[in-house]
Amino acid sequence: MSLERIIMAFAGFMVLLSMALTAWVNHNFIWLTVFVGANLLQSAFTGFCPAAILFKKLGAKPAAELAMTDKP
């Protein structure tokens, strides 16, 4: 799985998790949803994503790099 898809899956998971925590634990977990949304928005404009840095360190590769390794 490419880094980009991992980031999208992680962001979606975090939004769903934060909404579940908001509904079932404490209404202040809505701020986690706000943080995830703000991070997605700023990363769209700046290209800086802390989660991408973390996943790169864990070994995830960008789609372009994966495409180059698949060619014979």
Backbone torsions as a table, in degrees:
resi	resn	phi	psi	omega
1	MET	NA	137.6	-176.9
2	SER	-78.4	160.9	179.5
3	LEU	-57.8	-41.7	-178.8
4	GLU	-62.1	-42.1	179.0
5	ARG	-70.2	-34.7	176.6
6	ILE	-63.1	-42.7	179.2
7	ILE	-63.0	-44.5	178.9
8	MET	-63.1	-42.7	179.1
9	ALA	-64.6	-41.5	179.6
10	PHE	-64.6	-43.1	179.0
11	ALA	-63.4	-44.1	177.9
12	GLY	-62.4	-42.2	177.7
13	PHE	-61.7	-43.5	-178.8
14	MET	-65.0	-38.1	177.6
15	VAL	-64.9	-46.5	179.6
16	LEU	-64.7	-41.4	178.0
17	LEU	-62.5	-45.8	-178.3
18	SER	-66.1	-34.4	177.5
19	MET	-69.6	-38.5	176.7
20	ALA	-65.2	-43.1	177.9
21	LEU	-63.7	-37.1	177.4
22	THR	-63.4	-43.0	-177.0
23	ALA	-73.0	-37.6	-170.5
24	TRP	-109.3	-15.5	-176.3
25	VAL	-114.6	-64.0	-176.0
26	ASN	-156.5	137.9	-177.1
27	HIS	-65.6	-17.5	179.5
28	ASN	-72.8	-11.1	175.0
29	PHE	-68.3	-9.3	175.4
30	ILE	-59.4	-27.4	179.6
31	TRP	-66.7	-26.5	173.8
32	LEU	-65.6	-40.5	176.9
33	THR	-62.7	-43.3	178.2
34	VAL	-60.9	-43.9	179.6
35	PHE	-62.0	-45.1	-179.7
36	VAL	-62.5	-45.0	179.1
37	GLY	-63.1	-43.1	178.8
38	ALA	-64.5	-38.6	178.4
39	ASN	-65.6	-41.4	177.5
40	LEU	-62.5	-41.2	-179.4
41	LEU	-66.0	-48.2	-179.3
42	GLN	-67.1	-34.2	179.8
43	SER	-70.1	-26.6	176.2
44	ALA	-65.4	-32.8	-178.0
45	PHE	-93.2	-33.1	-174.1
46	THR	-101.9	-23.9	-176.2
47	GLY	82.2	-2.2	179.6
48	PHE	-92.5	122.7	179.2
49	CYS	-137.9	112.1	179.7
50	PRO	-58.4	-35.8	179.2
51	ALA	-65.2	-36.1	178.6
52	ALA	-64.0	-40.0	177.8
53	ILE	-61.2	-44.8	180.0
54	LEU	-62.8	-47.8	-178.2
55	PHE	-67.5	-31.5	175.2
56	LYS	-64.6	-40.7	178.3
57	LYS	-65.8	-27.5	178.4
58	LEU	-84.2	-2.8	173.8
59	GLY	108.7	2.2	178.6
60	ALA	-70.1	144.0	-178.9
61	LYS	-117.5	141.9	176.2
62	PRO	-61.3	157.2	-177.9
63	ALA	-59.4	-38.7	179.8
64	ALA	-62.6	-39.8	178.9
65	GLU	-69.2	-38.2	176.9
66	LEU	-65.4	-37.7	179.2
67	ALA	-64.7	-36.4	179.8
68	MET	-70.4	-31.8	-179.1
69	THR	-79.8	-18.4	179.9
70	ASP	-80.1	-19.5	-178.0
71	LYS	-76.2	141.1	-179.5
72	PRO	-73.1	NA	NA
